[in-house]
C-alpha cells in the first residue's frame, strides 16, 4: 500500500474518530477518477465519503440553493472560477489561506493565474483546483485529409470555420460537421455562446451596465450559431452539453468540436476514445475580434462555511489536489488522463510530456486568455464566458434558455434576444446597477 502512504503524506493527521463527509460533484471524467482513487484516502484516514453526483446544471442549482440558504447539506462542493470569489466574499465558503503554510502541499506550485481566479479581490483563497482550461477546436485529422481540407495553423474566423465544417459534414456516414453545446445553462450552451458573441464584437453590458443582448453583434452571432448547428450539427442538439458532445466526439460522430481543453485528456486516451489517434487541435475561431474567443475556467473543490467537518474536508482537499494525487492518476490511469492546467511541476513532468505532448499546447492556450480584456469594446466587468457579478447566474441561465429555444425552432433569434434583453434590464435594475 505504498500509494496510500504517498498520498496520505500531504494530508493532515488522521482524526481521533472517523467522520463521513458529503461531497457534491459533477459526473465528469476527472471526478470519476477521483471517486475511484478516494478509497485510498478513506483507508489511510479512517474517514468515509458520501458522494452526491449530479448533472452540471443540477449541481449548480443544488449547491447555490444550499449554500445561499446555509442549508449545510455538503462538506465539499465542486465549483468553478465564477462562484468561488463571489461566494467567498459573501462569507459562504471557508478560506483556505492556511494551505499556503503547508510546505508539502506547495500552494505556489499551482499556477498563479489559477489561484487568483479562485480568490477574492483581497487575495483570500476559497477553492483549490482539480483542473483549469480554456477552449479550443478539436478536429478529426483523418476526415480533414480525406476531404482535402487543410487544418488551420493560425486563428481562423467563424465564417471560415463554417466553410471548413461544410466540407467534412457527412451525415450519411454518421459523421456531423460540428458538435457544439445546445443544452441551456450559463455554464452549458453559454460557455460556448459567450466567447462566440465576444468574437462577433458583442458584449453583455456597456460601461454603464446597460445590457447589450439585443445588439446587432449578438444577433449576428446567434444567427450564425443557429444556422451552423441546423446545417451541420447532430439532431437534438438542445439536449447536448459538454458531456454529451464529448461522448459523440469520442465515438467518432463529430468532425469538429469547440470545447474545453481539459477534454483532450479524455479524447486522446485510447481507453475512452475511438478517435484518440486521429484527433488534433487548433484555436477557437475569431470573427470581428480575437478578444475573448477562448474561455477561462477552473473546476475546483471548496468547503461551505456551514460544514461541521472543516478539518476533515481540508484534509481531503489537500489529498485530492496535491502533487502526489496527480502523479497517482498518471500511474494508475495513464499520464494522458492527468488533469491539466493546475500545477507547474506536473506540466513539467517528463512522463506527462511524453504521454500527452499536447499538454504544453493546453498550458500555453490557458495563459493566452485575458479575463480582464474579454471584448472588442470596453466593459466594466471581468470574465470571458461569464460576468463576475452575482446576478450573472440568473441572467446567463435565462439567456441560455432563450437561445436553446431559438436553436430548437421554438422562437426566432430576434424574439430570443428581445426576451433576453428585457429580462437582463429588469434584473440589473432590480440589483441597482442601472436606474
C-alpha positions in Angstrom: 0.0 0.0 0.0 2.8 2.4 -0.8 0.4 4.5 -2.8 -1.7 5.1 0.2 1.3 6.2 2.3 2.4 8.5 -0.5 -0.9 10.2 -1.0 -1.6 10.4 2.7 1.7 12.2 3.3 0.4 15.6 2.2 -2.8 15.3 4.3 -3.4 16.4 7.8 -3.1 13.9 10.7 -5.9 11.4 10.8 -8.8 12.4 13.2 -9.3 10.7 16.6 -12.5 9.2 15.3 -14.0 8.5 11.9 -16.1 11.1 10.1 -18.3 10.9 7.0 -18.1 13.9 4.6 -20.6 14.6 1.9 -19.1 15.8 -1.5 -21.3 17.3 -4.2 -19.8 16.9 -7.7 -20.4 16.6 -11.4 -20.1 13.3 -13.3 -17.1 14.3 -15.5 -14.2 12.1 -16.2 -11.7 13.7 -13.7 -14.2 13.4 -10.8 -15.0 9.8 -11.8 -11.2 9.1 -11.4 -11.2 10.9 -8.0 -14.1 8.7 -6.8 -12.1 5.6 -8.0 -9.0 6.6 -6.1 -10.7 8.1 -3.0 -10.9 4.8 -1.1 -7.1 5.1 -0.6 -7.7 8.4 1.4 -10.6 6.7 3.3 -8.4 3.7 4.2 -5.5 6.0 5.3 -7.6 8.3 7.4 -10.5 6.2 8.6 -12.9 8.7 7.2 -15.6 7.9 4.5 -17.2 9.9 1.7 -20.8 10.2 0.7 -20.7 11.2 -3.0 -23.6 13.2 -4.4 -23.0 13.0 -8.1 -25.2 15.4 -10.2 -25.6 16.6 -13.8 -23.8 20.0 -14.1 -26.9 22.3 -14.2 -28.4 20.4 -11.3 -25.2 20.6 -9.3 -25.2 24.4 -9.7 -28.8 24.7 -8.7 -28.5 22.4 -5.7 -25.2 23.9 -4.4 -26.3 27.5 -5.0 -29.6 27.0 -3.1 -27.9 25.1 -0.3 -25.0 27.5 0.3 -27.1 30.7 -0.1 -29.6 29.4 2.5 -26.9 28.0 4.7 -28.6 24.6 4.4 -25.4 22.7 5.4 -26.0 19.6 3.2 -22.5 19.4 1.9 -19.0 19.4 3.4 -17.2 19.8 0.0 -18.6 21.2 -3.3 -17.3 21.2 -6.8 -17.5 24.7 -8.0 -15.7 27.0 -10.5 -13.9 30.2 -11.0 -17.2 32.2 -11.3 -18.6 31.1 -7.9 -15.5 30.9 -5.7 -14.7 34.6 -5.4 -18.3 35.7 -5.1 -19.4 33.1 -2.6 -16.2 33.6 -0.7 -16.7 37.3 -0.4 -20.3 36.6 0.8 -18.9 34.5 3.7 -20.4 31.3 2.2 -17.0 29.5 1.9 -14.2 28.5 4.3 -11.0 30.4 3.5 -8.1 28.1 2.5 -5.2 30.6 3.1 -3.6 28.2 5.5 -2.9 25.8 2.6 0.0 28.2 1.9 1.6 27.3 5.2 1.9 23.6 4.3 5.2 23.0 2.6 4.3 19.5 1.4 1.2 20.9 -0.3 3.1 23.6 -2.0 0.4 26.1 -2.9 2.8 28.2 -5.0 3.1 25.2 -7.4 -0.4 25.9 -8.5 -0.4 28.4 -11.4 -0.8 32.0 -10.1 -3.5 32.7 -12.7 -5.5 29.8 -11.4 -5.0 30.7 -7.7 -6.0 34.3 -8.4 -9.2 33.1 -10.3 -10.3 31.2 -7.1 -9.5 34.1 -4.7 -11.4 37.3 -3.9 -10.0 40.8 -4.6 -8.2 40.8 -1.2 -6.3 37.6 -2.1 -8.3 35.2 0.1 -8.3 31.7 -1.4 -11.6 30.0 -1.3 -11.1 26.9 -3.5 -8.3 24.7 -4.8 -8.3 23.5 -8.4 -8.6 20.0 -9.9 -8.1 21.3 -13.4 -8.2 24.5 -15.4 -9.0 25.1 -19.0 -9.6 27.3 -21.9 -11.4 26.3 -25.1 -10.0 25.3 -28.5 -11.1 23.3 -31.5 -10.9 19.5 -31.6 -10.8 18.1 -35.2 -10.6 14.8 -36.9 -7.3 14.9 -38.9 -8.3 11.8 -40.8 -11.5 13.3 -42.0 -9.8 16.6 -43.0 -7.2 14.7 -45.0 -9.9 12.6 -46.7 -11.8 15.7 -47.7 -8.7 17.6 -48.8 -9.1 20.2 -46.1 -6.0 21.8 -44.7 -6.1 22.2 -40.9 -5.6 25.9 -39.8 -2.2 26.8 -38.4 -3.4 30.2 -37.0 -6.7 31.5 -35.8 -9.4 31.5 -38.4 -12.8 33.3 -38.5 -16.1 31.7 -37.7 -17.0 32.3 -41.4 -14.0 30.2 -42.4 -14.9 27.6 -39.8 -18.4 27.2 -41.3 -16.9 26.7 -44.7 -14.4 24.1 -43.3 -17.2 22.3 -41.4 -19.4 22.1 -44.6 -16.6 20.0 -46.3 -16.4 17.4 -43.6 -20.1 17.1 -42.9 -21.1 13.5 -43.8 -24.3 12.6 -42.0 -25.0 9.7 -44.4 -22.0 8.0 -42.8 -22.8 9.1 -39.3 -20.4 12.0 -39.0 -21.7 15.5 -38.4 -19.6 18.5 -39.4 -19.6 20.0 -35.9 -21.0 19.3 -32.4 -21.5 22.4 -30.2 -23.3 22.8 -26.9 -27.0 23.3 -27.1 -28.2 22.4 -23.6 -29.4 25.5 -21.8 -27.4 26.9 -18.9 -24.9 29.7 -18.2 -22.2 27.0 -17.8 -23.5 24.8 -20.7 -24.5 26.4 -24.0 -23.5 29.9 -22.8 -19.9 28.7 -22.2 -19.6 28.3 -26.0 -22.0 31.1 -27.0 -20.4 33.7 -24.7 -17.0 33.6 -26.4 -18.6 33.3 -29.8 -20.5 36.5 -29.1 -17.3 38.1 -28.0 -15.7 37.1 -31.3 -18.6 38.8 -33.2 -17.9 42.0 -31.3 -20.7 41.6 -28.8 -20.7 42.2 -25.0 -23.1 41.6 -22.1 -23.1 45.2 -20.8 -21.7 48.6 -21.8 -19.7 50.7 -19.4 -22.9 51.9 -17.7 -24.0 48.3 -17.1 -26.8 48.6 -19.7 -27.5 45.2 -21.2 -26.5 44.8 -24.9 -28.1 41.5 -25.7 -30.4 42.8 -28.5 -27.5 44.4 -30.3 -26.6 43.7 -34.0 -23.5 41.8 -32.8 -25.4 39.4 -30.7 -27.9 38.9 -33.5 -25.1 38.1 -36.0 -23.5 35.6 -33.5 -26.7 33.8 -32.6 -28.0 33.7 -36.2 -24.6 32.2 -37.2 -24.8 29.6 -34.3 -28.4 28.5 -35.2 -27.6 28.2 -38.9 -24.3 26.3 -38.2 -26.0 23.8 -35.9 -29.1 23.3 -38.1 -27.0 22.8 -41.2 -24.1 20.7 -39.8 -24.9 19.6 -36.3 -26.4 16.4 -34.9 -30.1 16.2 -34.4 -31.4 17.0 -30.9 -28.5 19.4 -30.2 -30.5 21.2 -27.5 -30.0 18.2 -25.3 -26.3 18.2 -25.7 -23.9 19.8 -23.2 -20.2 19.2 -22.7 -20.6 15.5 -21.6 -22.9 14.6 -24.4 -20.7 16.2 -27.1 -17.6 14.7 -25.6 -19.2 11.2 -25.9 -20.3 11.9 -29.5 -16.8 13.1 -30.5 -15.1 10.2 -28.7 -17.4 7.8 -30.6 -16.4 9.3 -34.0 -19.7 11.1 -34.7 -18.2 14.7 -34.9 -15.7 16.1 -37.3 -15.1 19.3 -35.2 -15.9 20.4 -31.7 -15.1 23.7 -29.9 -14.9 23.0 -26.2 -12.7 22.6 -23.1 -9.0 21.9 -23.5 -9.4 19.7 -20.4 -11.4 17.2 -22.6 -8.2 16.5 -24.6 -7.1 14.1 -21.8 -10.2 12.1 -22.4 -10.3 12.3 -26.2 -6.6 11.4 -26.6 -6.9 8.4 -24.3 -7.5 5.2 -26.3 -9.2 3.6 -23.3 -12.0 6.2 -23.7 -12.0 7.3 -27.3 -12.2 5.7 -30.8 -10.6 8.7 -32.3 -7.6 9.1 -29.9 -5.0 8.6 -32.7 -6.6 10.9 -35.3 -7.7 13.9 -33.2 -5.8 17.2 -33.3 -6.4 20.8 -32.2 -6.5 24.4 -33.4 -7.5 27.7 -31.9 -11.2 28.5 -31.2 -12.3 30.9 -34.1 -12.4 34.6 -34.0 -14.6 36.9 -36.2 -14.6 40.7 -35.7 -12.1 40.4 -32.9 -9.8 37.8 -31.3 -10.6 39.1 -27.8 -12.4 36.7 -25.5 -12.6 33.9 -28.1 -11.3 31.2 -25.7 -12.8 31.0 -22.2 -11.0 30.6 -18.9 -12.3 28.2 -16.2 -11.2 26.2 -13.3 -13.1 23.4 -11.7 -12.2 23.3 -8.1 -13.1 22.0 -4.6 -14.4 24.3 -1.9 -15.7 23.9 1.7 -19.0 25.6 2.6 -18.8 27.7 5.7 -21.7 25.6 7.2 -19.7 22.4 7.2 -19.2 20.9 10.7 -16.3 18.9 9.5 -13.9 21.5 8.1 -10.7 19.9 9.3 -11.6 16.6 7.6 -12.8 18.4 4.5 -9.5 20.3 4.3 -7.6 17.0 4.6 -9.4 15.6 1.6 -8.9 18.8 -0.4 -5.1 18.6 0.3 -5.1 14.9 -0.7 -7.2 15.4 -3.9 -5.3 18.4 -5.3 -1.8 17.5 -4.2 1.2 16.8 -6.5 1.1 13.2 -5.3 -2.6 12.9 -6.3 -1.8 14.0 -9.9 1.1 11.6 -10.0 -1.1 8.8 -8.7 -3.6 9.5 -11.5 -0.7 9.2 -14.0 0.4 5.9 -12.5 -3.0 4.3 -12.4 -5.0 5.8 -15.2 -2.1 6.7 -17.6 -0.4 10.1 -17.8 -2.7 11.1 -20.7 -5.5 11.2 -18.1 -3.8 13.6 -15.7 -5.9 16.7 -15.1 -4.4 19.7 -16.9 -3.8 23.4 -16.2 -3.2 23.2 -12.4 0.3 22.5 -11.2 3.6 23.7 -12.7 5.5 20.7 -11.6 3.0 18.3 -13.2 3.1 20.2 -16.5 6.9 19.9 -16.4 6.9 16.2 -15.6 8.6 14.2 -18.4 6.1 11.4 -18.0 3.3 13.8 -18.9 5.1 15.4 -21.7 5.8 12.0 -23.3 2.3 10.7 -22.9 0.5 13.9 -23.6 2.6 16.2 -25.8 -0.4 18.4 -26.2 -0.2 19.4 -22.5 2.2 22.2 -23.4 -0.3 23.5 -26.0 -3.1 23.4 -23.4 -0.9 25.3 -20.9 0.0 28.0 -23.5 -3.6 28.3 -24.5 -4.8 28.9 -20.9 -2.2 31.6 -20.3 -3.1 33.4 -23.5 -6.6 34.2 -22.1 -7.1 37.7 -20.6 -10.3 37.8 -18.5 -9.8 41.5 -17.9 -9.9 42.2 -21.7 -12.7 39.9 -23.0 -14.4 42.0 -25.6 -13.8 44.3 -28.6 -15.5 47.3 -26.9 -14.8 48.4 -23.3 -16.7 46.7 -20.5 -17.0 47.2 -16.7 -16.6 43.5 -15.9 -14.0 40.7 -15.9 -14.7 37.2 -17.2 -14.7 35.7 -20.7 -17.7 33.3 -20.8 -19.2 34.8 -17.7 -19.6 38.2 -16.0 -18.1 38.2 -12.5 -21.2 39.6 -10.7 -23.7 37.6 -8.6 -26.6 38.5 -11.0 -25.0 36.8 -13.9 -26.0 33.3 -12.9 -29.7 34.1 -13.3 -29.3 36.2 -16.4 -27.0 33.7 -18.0 -29.4 30.8 -17.4 -32.3 32.8 -18.8 -30.4 33.8 -21.9 -29.3 30.2 -22.4 -32.9 29.0 -22.3 -33.9 31.6 -24.9 -31.0 30.7 -27.2 -31.8 27.0 -26.8 -35.4 27.7 -27.8 -34.2 29.5 -30.9 -31.9 26.6 -31.8 -34.9 24.3 -31.5 -37.0 26.5 -33.7 -39.4 27.4 -30.9 -38.7 31.1 -31.4 -36.8 33.4 -33.7 -33.4 34.7 -32.9 -34.9 38.2 -32.7 -37.5 37.0 -30.2 -35.0 35.2 -28.1 -32.7 38.3 -27.9 -35.6 40.7 -27.2 -36.8 38.5 -24.3 -33.2 38.2 -23.0 -32.7 41.9 -23.2 -35.9 42.6 -21.3 -35.0 40.1 -18.6 -31.5 41.4 -18.2 -32.7 45.1 -17.9 -35.2 44.1 -15.2 -32.6 42.1 -13.2 -29.9 44.8 -13.5 -32.4 47.5 -12.5 -33.6 45.4 -9.5 -30.0 44.9 -8.4 -29.3 48.7 -8.6 -26.7 48.7 -11.5 -29.0 50.8 -13.7 -31.8 53.2 -12.9 
